[in-house]
Amino acid sequence: MTRERVVRRLAAILAADVVGYSRLMSRDENGTLARLKAHRTERLEPTLARHGGRLVKLIGDGALIEFPSAVDALGAAIEFQQAMSEANRDEVEDIRIVFRIGLHLGDLIVDGGDLYGDGVNVAARLEAKAPAGGIVLSGDVYNAVTGRLKATFDDLGMLSLKNIDRPVQGFGVTWEPADWNSLIPITVAPSIATTSTADVPLTLPAKPSIAVLPFQNMSGDPEQEYFADGISEDLMTGLARIRWLFVIARNSSFAFKTKTLEVEKVGRQLGVRYILVGSVRKAANRVRITSQLIDAETGTHLWAERYDRELVDIFELQDEITQQVVAAIEPTLRRAEIERVKRKRPDHLDAYDLYLRAVAHMYEVRPESRAAALDFVGRALNIAPDYAEAHGVAAWCYFARSLWEGSLPESFNDAMLRHARAVQELQTEDASTLAHAAIALALSSRDYDAALDMIDRAIAINPSSTHAYGHGSVINTWAGNYDKSIVQSEWALRLSPFDPLSVMPLAGQAGARLMKGEFLEAYYCARRGLQVYPTHTPSFLLAIICLVRLGRLDEAKVTARQFLEVSPTYRIVPHAPVFECFVTELRSAGVPG
């Protein structure tokens, strides 16, 4: 009888609970439940979308939420508490719903979609120490976030927590409301003035489709209308660079400029699956821009963000906002499309559906997922042999299996090179596909110049492609261009910090800083990578090497044991780029090879 292997990962955990929930329920059960549901839908879910949070489970009046980093978790906690404060401003005090929040960064046990372990328990106990409407975080979170967010921290000393056998350093959090005002709401009304053909839905295109509706001018100044229109038009142009996305033209979208919007009906009229809405508010020399991505079929909010900027150069500001929004929307849309395809019957899958299922497995952290991705993408290529995007996924999967699983067999190397060459020959205009092929080409052939040429082409096609910058960071590290690697890494992380493959720019930067002798900075980058992708082999190896170089051999051995728990069959690949220079360090920490 075999024992199932326990999967662990490092993550930030948020535990939230309603203050005085029993009292509220005893007074008005139905009303309390309705208000609680409204707060979750209107405030909690959009906040999680902005900060990359995953709702693990609801527990009565409470919630347990996982985040890829401590910064994301605290940002979401402050924003949500501020939104709740604003929502309660006009509520009768006796019926206000007020939350307490606790935050901790720690090791978790993963069982399906659920989480267990000491990290969860500490977060829940810290929540009980928080005041009404407040936040208490552990020392681990404090160390990760201090100086990175607009907040101040009060040292609460060593706290004794129920059922926790050690004291935990606690910090209270305070913030200025002006720094954390909630998103300007986008009106979604139940009616719209339409023509007689409005209720006749258009056929959806074969590929994902989106309409960017005119952004609302919230400034009260008609002179700012041009700026709001310019943002909308720039976003249409930017999204049109994503070759797998169908974008509705300006004239059709702007037909809705003066109308009250119901997104489901607009989606039917324009024949699109997704709607991007937003608003612009200018005050003095500052501007606030909000945007929200909505599934037009269900009305679900998929993503939302707010941008506060100095209004110095209008055109430069438009370019900056456009680039960041496009970069965030691309992975969000891919995830939404993957979820949609998962609901289709297996016998109704075409090449595109099979490709999306491969992409879903490609992003997962288990080694067996990459084998599943190759199965789906192989079936897609049997249907459509010239499907460039499918070749790109195959190239990536063979790259990951080669470098991350402790082997570089000739058959994998040949497959990497074959699929990367296919992408080159098919002259794809998809930036992510070019990036996947480039890194496979770099590993399989060591032709870094050709690989970087592909990265440059990908960036020219889509300057918002986080995969192009992230993969480019890794290739530049391999090529010895360490400063350029760091620049591309930072840009990738700025464009799309929540993409699952943001582990690539973190690893690229960690490797570059390691080679420059910046061992502590490299170690921090590697640890951040493990928060995003807890089984990422290069991040583990980079962390181990840095600890050895820092003279922290005992910690290096502990990290090596943690790595071998999740990758027990791993063996050092002595001729892998960067790691070929540090075989001795890895062996000294206990990594076999």
C-alpha positions in Angstrom: 0.0 0.0 0.0 1.5 3.3 -1.1 1.2 6.5 1.0 0.1 9.6 -0.9 2.8 12.2 -0.9 2.0 15.4 1.1 2.3 18.5 -1.0 3.5 21.7 0.8 3.9 25.2 -0.3 4.8 28.6 1.2 1.9 31.2 0.9 0.3 34.2 2.6 -2.9 33.3 4.3 -5.7 35.8 5.2 -8.4 34.8 7.8 -11.4 37.0 8.1 -14.4 36.9 10.4 -17.5 39.0 11.1 -17.6 40.8 14.5 -20.7 40.0 16.5 -22.1 37.6 13.9 -24.4 35.7 16.3 -25.9 39.0 17.6 -26.6 40.2 14.0 -28.2 36.8 13.1 -30.4 36.8 16.2 -31.8 40.2 15.3 -32.3 39.8 11.5 -31.2 36.5 10.0 -32.4 37.1 6.4 -31.2 40.6 6.3 -27.8 39.8 7.7 -27.2 37.0 5.2 -28.3 39.2 2.3 -25.9 42.0 3.4 -23.1 39.5 3.9 -23.6 38.1 0.5 -23.6 41.5 -1.1 -20.4 42.5 0.6 -18.7 39.3 -0.6 -19.9 39.9 -4.2 -19.4 43.7 -4.4 -16.3 44.2 -2.3 -14.4 41.0 -1.4 -14.5 39.2 -4.8 -13.3 42.3 -6.8 -10.5 42.9 -4.2 -9.3 39.3 -4.6 -9.3 39.7 -8.4 -7.1 42.8 -8.1 -4.6 41.2 -5.7 -4.5 37.6 -7.0 -6.2 36.0 -4.0 -7.8 32.6 -4.0 -10.8 32.0 -1.8 -10.0 28.6 -0.2 -13.3 28.3 1.7 -16.1 30.1 3.4 -16.7 29.1 7.0 -20.0 30.5 8.2 -19.4 34.2 8.6 -15.6 33.9 7.9 -13.3 33.3 5.0 -9.9 31.7 4.4 -8.0 33.2 1.5 -4.6 32.4 -0.1 -2.3 34.9 -1.8 0.9 34.5 -3.8 2.8 37.0 -1.6 2.5 38.8 1.7 2.4 42.2 -0.1 -0.7 41.0 -2.1 -2.4 39.8 1.0 -1.9 43.0 3.0 -2.9 45.2 0.1 -6.1 43.2 -0.3 -6.8 43.3 3.4 -6.4 47.1 3.7 -8.4 47.7 0.5 -11.2 45.5 1.7 -11.4 47.0 5.2 -11.4 50.5 3.7 -14.2 49.5 1.3 -16.2 48.1 4.2 -15.6 51.3 6.2 -17.0 53.3 3.3 -19.9 51.0 2.8 -20.8 51.2 6.5 -20.6 54.9 6.7 -24.4 55.4 6.0 -25.5 52.2 7.7 -27.4 52.0 11.0 -24.8 51.0 13.6 -26.8 48.0 14.8 -26.8 46.3 11.4 -23.3 47.1 10.2 -21.2 44.1 9.1 -17.6 44.6 10.3 -14.7 42.2 9.8 -11.6 41.3 11.7 -8.6 40.1 9.6 -5.5 38.1 10.5 -2.5 37.5 8.2 0.4 35.1 8.3 3.1 33.8 5.9 3.9 30.2 6.4 4.2 26.6 5.2 0.9 25.0 4.2 -0.3 21.5 3.5 -2.3 21.3 0.2 -5.1 18.7 -0.1 -7.0 19.2 -3.3 -8.2 22.8 -3.1 -8.1 23.0 0.7 -5.2 24.1 2.9 -4.2 22.9 6.3 -1.3 23.3 8.7 0.3 25.7 11.1 0.2 28.6 8.7 -3.6 28.5 8.5 -3.9 28.1 12.3 -1.8 31.1 13.1 -3.7 33.3 10.6 -7.0 32.3 12.2 -5.7 33.0 15.8 -4.3 36.4 14.8 -7.7 37.3 13.3 -9.2 36.9 16.8 -6.6 39.5 18.2 -7.6 42.1 15.6 -10.0 45.0 16.6 -13.3 45.5 14.7 -12.5 46.7 11.2 -8.8 46.1 11.8 -5.9 43.9 10.8 -3.2 42.0 12.8 -0.3 40.3 11.0 2.5 38.1 12.0 6.2 39.1 12.2 6.8 37.0 9.0 4.3 39.1 7.1 5.7 42.3 8.6 9.3 41.5 7.5 8.0 40.9 3.9 5.9 44.0 3.5 7.5 46.8 5.6 8.4 49.7 3.4 6.4 48.4 0.4 2.9 49.6 1.1 1.3 52.8 2.4 0.7 51.7 5.9 2.1 52.0 9.4 2.6 49.1 11.9 2.2 49.0 15.6 4.4 46.4 17.5 2.0 44.3 19.6 4.8 42.3 21.1 4.8 38.5 21.4 1.2 37.2 21.4 0.0 34.1 23.1 -2.4 32.4 20.6 -4.9 29.7 21.4 -3.7 26.2 20.6 -0.4 27.6 19.2 2.5 26.2 21.3 4.8 29.2 20.8 4.3 33.0 21.1 3.9 34.8 17.8 5.2 38.4 17.1 2.1 40.5 16.1 1.7 43.9 14.4 -1.4 46.0 14.1 -1.9 47.9 10.9 -3.1 51.5 10.3 -3.5 53.4 7.1 -4.6 56.7 5.7 -8.1 56.3 4.0 -7.0 58.8 1.3 -4.4 56.3 0.2 -6.8 53.4 -0.1 -10.1 54.7 -1.4 -12.1 51.9 -2.9 -12.8 51.6 -6.6 -15.2 54.1 -8.3 -18.2 51.9 -9.0 -19.2 51.2 -12.5 -22.9 51.4 -13.0 -24.5 48.2 -14.2 -28.2 49.0 -14.6 -31.0 46.6 -15.4 -32.1 48.3 -18.6 -30.7 49.8 -21.8 -32.1 51.8 -24.6 -31.8 49.6 -27.7 -33.0 49.2 -31.2 -35.6 46.6 -32.2 -32.9 44.1 -33.0 -31.1 44.5 -29.7 -32.3 41.2 -28.3 -31.1 39.1 -31.3 -27.7 37.8 -30.1 -24.8 37.8 -32.5 -22.9 34.5 -33.1 -19.8 34.5 -30.9 -16.4 34.3 -32.8 -14.4 31.1 -32.6 -11.8 32.7 -30.5 -12.2 34.8 -27.3 -13.9 38.1 -27.9 -13.9 41.4 -26.0 -15.4 44.9 -26.2 -13.9 47.9 -24.6 -16.8 50.2 -23.7 -16.1 54.0 -23.5 -14.6 54.9 -20.1 -16.8 57.2 -18.0 -15.6 60.7 -17.3 -16.2 61.1 -13.6 -14.5 64.5 -13.4 -17.5 66.7 -14.0 -15.4 68.5 -16.6 -16.5 68.0 -20.2 -13.0 69.0 -21.3 -11.7 65.7 -19.9 -14.0 63.6 -22.1 -11.2 63.4 -24.7 -8.8 61.9 -22.1 -11.4 59.2 -21.2 -12.0 58.4 -24.8 -8.3 58.2 -25.5 -7.8 55.6 -22.7 -10.6 53.5 -24.2 -9.2 53.7 -27.8 -5.6 52.9 -26.6 -6.9 49.8 -24.8 -8.6 48.6 -27.9 -5.4 49.0 -29.9 -3.3 47.3 -27.2 -5.7 44.4 -26.9 -5.7 44.0 -30.7 -2.0 43.0 -30.4 -3.1 39.8 -28.6 -3.5 37.8 -31.8 -5.7 35.1 -30.2 -8.2 37.7 -29.1 -11.1 39.2 -31.2 -11.6 42.9 -30.3 -14.7 44.8 -31.3 -13.9 48.0 -33.3 -14.2 51.5 -31.9 -17.3 52.6 -33.7 -19.4 49.6 -32.4 -18.2 50.0 -28.8 -18.7 53.8 -28.8 -22.3 53.3 -29.8 -22.9 52.7 -26.1 -21.2 55.9 -24.9 -24.2 57.7 -23.6 -26.3 54.6 -22.4 -26.8 53.0 -19.1 -25.2 49.6 -19.3 -26.3 46.0 -18.6 -23.2 44.0 -19.6 -25.1 40.8 -20.4 -27.2 42.6 -23.0 -24.3 44.5 -24.4 -22.4 41.2 -24.8 -25.3 39.8 -26.8 -25.6 42.9 -29.0 -21.9 43.0 -29.8 -21.4 39.2 -29.9 -18.6 39.1 -27.3 -17.8 37.0 -24.2 -16.0 39.7 -22.3 -16.6 43.4 -21.6 -14.0 45.9 -20.2 -15.5 48.9 -18.5 -13.9 51.8 -16.6 -13.9 55.3 -15.4 -11.6 58.3 -15.3 -11.6 61.0 -12.5 -9.3 64.0 -12.6 -8.7 66.3 -9.7 -6.1 69.0 -9.7 -2.9 67.4 -11.1 -3.9 63.8 -10.3 -6.0 61.3 -12.2 -7.6 58.1 -11.0 -8.4 55.4 -13.6 -10.4 52.3 -12.8 -11.1 49.3 -15.0 -13.0 46.1 -14.6 -13.2 43.0 -16.8 -16.6 41.2 -16.8 -17.8 37.9 -18.2 -20.7 39.1 -20.3 -22.4 35.7 -20.2 -22.6 35.5 -16.4 -22.0 39.0 -15.2 -19.0 37.8 -13.1 -16.2 40.2 -12.4 -13.0 38.6 -13.5 -10.5 41.3 -12.8 -10.4 44.9 -11.5 -7.7 47.5 -10.9 -7.3 51.1 -9.9 -4.5 53.4 -11.1 -3.6 56.7 -9.3 -1.1 58.9 -11.1 0.3 62.4 -11.4 -1.1 64.0 -14.5 2.2 65.2 -16.0 2.3 64.0 -19.6 -1.1 62.9 -20.7 0.1 60.8 -23.7 2.8 59.1 -21.6 0.2 58.3 -18.9 -2.2 56.8 -21.5 0.6 54.6 -22.7 1.6 53.4 -19.2 -2.0 52.6 -18.2 -2.7 50.8 -21.5 0.4 48.6 -21.2 -0.4 47.6 -17.6 -4.1 46.9 -18.3 -3.4 44.8 -21.4 -0.7 42.8 -19.5 -3.1 42.0 -16.7 -6.0 41.1 -18.9 -4.1 38.6 -21.1 -3.6 35.9 -18.4 -7.0 36.7 -16.9 -8.7 35.9 -20.2 -6.7 32.8 -20.7 -7.8 31.5 -17.3 -11.5 32.4 -18.0 -11.3 30.6 -21.4 -9.7 27.5 -19.7 -12.6 27.4 -17.2 -15.1 27.7 -20.0 -13.5 24.8 -21.9 -13.4 22.6 -18.8 -17.2 22.7 -18.9 -17.4 21.3 -22.4 -18.0 17.6 -23.1 -14.7 15.8 -23.9 -16.1 14.4 -27.1 -16.8 18.0 -28.3 -13.3 19.3 -28.1 -11.6 20.8 -31.2 -8.0 21.8 -31.6 -8.4 25.1 -29.8 -10.2 23.5 -26.9 -7.4 20.9 -26.6 -4.8 23.6 -26.7 -6.5 25.5 -23.9 -6.7 22.3 -21.8 -3.0 21.9 -22.4 -2.3 25.5 -21.3 -4.3 24.8 -18.1 -2.0 21.9 -17.2 1.0 23.8 -18.3 0.4 26.3 -15.5 0.0 23.7 -12.8 2.8 23.0 -10.4 2.9 19.2 -10.5 5.4 17.4 -12.8 2.6 15.0 -14.0 0.7 18.0 -15.2 3.3 18.8 -17.9 2.9 15.2 -19.2 -0.9 15.8 -19.3 -0.3 19.0 -21.2 1.8 17.3 -23.8 -1.0 14.7 -24.3 -3.6 17.4 -25.0 -1.3 19.4 -27.2 -0.3 16.3 -29.1 -4.0 15.7 -29.9 -4.4 19.3 -31.0 -1.5 19.0 -33.4 -2.9 15.8 -34.8 -6.0 17.8 -35.8 -4.0 20.9 -36.8 -0.3 20.2 -37.5 0.5 23.9 -38.3 -1.0 25.2 -35.0 1.8 27.5 -33.9 0.5 28.1 -30.4 0.2 24.4 -29.8 3.9 23.9 -30.9 4.8 26.7 -28.4 3.2 24.9 -25.5 4.8 21.7 -26.5 8.2 23.4 -26.6 7.6 24.9 -23.2 6.6 21.6 -21.6 9.6 19.7 -22.9 11.8 22.6 -21.6 10.2 22.4 -18.1 10.4 18.6 -18.1 14.1 18.7 -19.0 15.3 21.4 -16.7 12.9 21.0 -13.8 12.8 17.2 -13.4 16.5 16.6 -13.2 17.1 15.1 -16.6 17.9 16.3 -20.1 17.4 13.2 -22.2 18.2 13.5 -25.9 14.6 12.7 -26.9 13.4 15.7 -24.9 16.1 17.9 -26.3 15.2 16.9 -29.8 11.5 17.5 -29.1 12.2 21.0 -27.7 14.2 21.9 -30.8 11.6 20.5 -33.2 8.7 22.4 -31.7 10.7 25.6 -31.4 11.8 25.4 -35.0 8.1 24.8 -36.0 7.2 28.1 -34.3 10.0 29.9 -36.2 8.8 28.4 -39.5 5.2 29.2 -39.0 5.9 32.9 -38.5 3.5 33.3 -35.6 2.4 36.7 -34.4 1.6 35.5 -30.9 4.1 36.9 -28.4 3.7 34.2 -25.7 4.2 31.5 -28.3 7.4 33.1 -29.5 8.6 33.4 -25.9 7.9 29.7 -25.1 9.8 28.7 -28.3 12.7 31.0 -27.6 13.5 29.6 -24.2 13.2 26.0 -25.5 15.5 27.0 -28.3 18.0 28.5 -25.9 18.1 25.4 -23.7 18.2 22.8 -26.5 20.7 24.5 -28.8 22.5 27.1 -26.6 21.9 29.5 -29.5 21.2 32.5 -27.2 21.5 35.1 -29.9 18.7 33.4 -32.0 16.6 33.0 -28.9 16.9 36.6 -27.9 16.0 37.7 -31.4 12.7 35.8 -30.9 12.2 37.6 -27.6 12.8 41.0 -29.3 10.3 40.1 -31.9 7.7 39.0 -29.3 8.2 42.3 -27.5 7.8 44.3 -30.7 4.5 42.4 -31.4 3.1 42.9 -27.9 5.0 45.3 -25.6 2.8 44.1 -22.8 3.8 40.4 -23.0 4.9 39.4 -19.5 6.1 36.0 -20.9 8.4 37.7 -23.4 10.0 39.8 -20.7 10.1 37.0 -18.2 11.5 34.3 -20.5 13.9 36.9 -21.9 15.2 37.5 -18.4 16.1 33.9 -18.0 17.7 33.7 -21.5 19.7 36.9 -20.8 21.0 35.4 -17.6 22.2 32.3 -19.5 23.8 34.5 -22.1 25.7 36.5 -19.4 23.7 39.7 -19.9 23.0 40.1 -16.2 21.9 43.7 -16.0 19.6 43.3 -18.9 18.1 40.2 -17.3 17.3 42.2 -14.1 15.7 45.0 -16.2 13.5 42.6 -18.1 12.6 40.8 -14.9 11.4 43.9 -13.2 9.4 44.9 -16.2 7.7 41.5 -16.4 6.8 41.6 -12.7 5.4 45.2 -13.1 3.3 44.2 -16.1 1.8 41.0 -14.6 2.7 40.1 -11.0 -0.1 37.5 -10.7 0.6 35.4 -13.8 1.6 31.8 -12.6 4.7 32.0 -14.8 5.9 35.2 -13.1 8.2 32.7 -11.4 10.3 32.9 -14.6 11.4 36.6 -14.2 12.0 35.9 -10.5 14.2 33.0 -11.4 15.9 35.0 -14.1 16.7 37.8 -11.8 17.8 35.4 -9.0 20.2 33.8 -11.4 21.6 37.1 -12.6 22.2 38.4 -9.1 23.8 35.1 -8.1 26.2 35.4 -11.0 26.9 39.0 -10.0 27.8 37.8 -6.4 24.7 39.5 -4.9 23.8 36.3 -3.0 21.3 37.8 -0.5 19.3 39.6 -3.1 19.3 36.5 -5.3 18.1 34.4 -2.3 15.1 36.8 -1.8 14.2 36.6 -5.5 14.3 32.8 -5.3 12.1 32.7 -2.2 9.6 35.0 -3.9 9.5 32.6 -6.8 8.7 29.7 -4.5 5.7 31.7 -3.1 4.4 31.9 -6.7 5.3 28.4 -7.8 6.0 26.2 -4.8 7.5 23.3 -6.7 9.7 25.3 -9.0 13.0 23.5 -9.2 15.3 26.3 -10.4 14.0 28.6 -7.6 14.7 25.9 -5.0 18.2 25.2 -6.4 19.0 29.0 -6.6 17.9 29.4 -3.0 20.1 26.5 -1.9 23.2 27.8 -3.8 22.7 31.3 -2.3 22.5 29.9 1.3 25.7 27.9 0.8 27.5 31.0 -0.6 26.2 33.0 2.3 27.7 30.5 4.8 24.3 29.3 5.9 24.9 25.6 5.2 22.4 24.3 7.8 19.6 26.4 6.2 20.7 25.2 2.8 20.4 21.6 3.9 16.9 22.2 5.3 15.9 23.8 2.0 17.3 20.9 0.1 15.3 18.4 2.2 12.1 20.5 1.5 12.9 20.4 -2.2 13.4 16.7 -2.2 10.1 16.2 -0.5 8.3 17.7 -3.5 10.8 16.3 -6.1 12.2 13.0 -4.7 13.5 11.8 -8.0 15.5 14.9 -8.9 19.1 14.5 -9.8 21.5 17.4 -10.6 21.8 18.2 -14.3 25.5 19.1 -14.4 25.3 20.8 -17.8 22.3 23.0 -17.2 22.9 26.7 -17.7 24.0 28.6 -14.5 23.7 25.4 -12.4 26.7 23.9 -14.1 28.8 26.4 -12.2 27.4 25.4 -8.8 27.4 21.5 -8.7 29.7 21.5 -5.7 27.4 23.8 -3.7 24.3 21.7 -4.4 26.0 18.5 -3.5 27.3 20.0 -0.2 23.6 20.8 0.7 22.5 17.2 0.0 21.1 17.5 -3.5 21.8 14.2 -5.2 23.5 14.1 -8.6 
